Amino acid sequence: MALVLSLPLSADEFDPAMPGERLKDLASVSGVRPNQLIGYGLVVGLDGTGDQTSQAPYAIQSIANMLKQFGVTLPDNINPQLQNVAAVTIHAELPAFAKSGNRIDVTVNSIGNAQSLRGGSLLMSPLRGADGEVYAIAQGNLIVSGFGVAGQDGSSITVNVPSSGRIPNGATVEREVPTAFLESDTLMINLHTPDFTTAHRVVEAINRVMGMGTARPLDAVSIEVQAPDDPAQRVAYMAMLEEIEVQPGEAPARVIVNSRTGTVVIGSHVRVRPAAVSHGSLSVTITERPEVEQPRPFTEGETVVVPRTEIEVVEEDARMFLFEAGVSLNDIVQAVNQVGAAPGDVVAIMEALKQAGALRAELMVI
């Protein structure tokens, strides 16, 4: 026997007065994504701030290989001491649907001991994808926001990071990345945040605008949408889908605690069962005050240092506050503020409530 479950929609789901989010802000189309590229190259034209070749031999090897392509062969017993060349890595992001001839930005970082890349130029360098194929060629003058100066006595000042720079439009796309956008009869829309409520509302919104049976949910993330075969119509169709407004489902009740910074974020749906909380702190202060004692006049005594230790114990007043059943976020914040709890104390209170079974939320420590 098949079980059919009908989910009633909330009364305010399609209320025009309620703020909604565009589908393009909630989800993305499967296969439509950027791709990372990486490469290796040489930056030349530096003012003596390049790699120290004795400590970065790969820079010399790269220069020798480059010169060999132009018919210049260096003798094996020659080790040129070049200070205006730096070995660098290049990385870029290839956008979806990038075509041959498009320009993309690249970031250049020194991998040796170059002091600065300011004033340098990147020589032609291939950028490869995860499959090892060349997808772009990078070359151009670097823009470096940092700088560094040093004195003869060893003192130096560095602002930002002079060993890293960017080249706007510094790479030309040579190969296109195939996508599945036009290959299938359907479009797969994936939510950025998995949520069954949001997926259900997205399906209802698409079917309401495009017609019943256009979209169907596969799980809490993926939604399958029927699409036209004509590429021109499919682009216009996707443009209409992106502008559909959907009211996403609210996040589950969570309390997020950052153990390193003491930051505590409490969700709006967090509730507390009846509980009484008393939180106080005991501080112990130990102060060392060494004193110098002089011998009496006309004696053979010696001057000595006598340690003096002062111990002070302070216990702050621990006020108790009561949580009633179904306490909301506003009540929790007011109660914690009334006792003057610090961020670290709030973390301790939330952990204790969770251990007592009174915190009706997921406690996440990051």
Secondary structure, DSSP 8 states (H G I E B T S, - for coil): ----------TTTT-TTS--EEHHHHEEETT---EEEEEEEEEE--SS-S--TTT-HHHHHHHHHHHHHTT----TT-----SSEEEEEEEEEE-TT--TT-EEEEEEEE-S--S--TT-EEEEEEEE-TTS-EEEEEEEE-B---EEEE-TTS-EEEES-TTEEEEEEEEEE-S----STTTSSEEEEEESS--HHHHHHHHHHHHHHH-TTSEEE-SSSEEEEE--SSHHHHHHHHHHHHT-EE-------EEEE-TTT--EEE-TT-EE-SEEEE---EEEEEEE--EEE---TTS----EEE--EEEEEEE----EEEE-TTB-HHHHHHHHHHTT--HHHHHHHHHHHHHTT-EESEEEE-
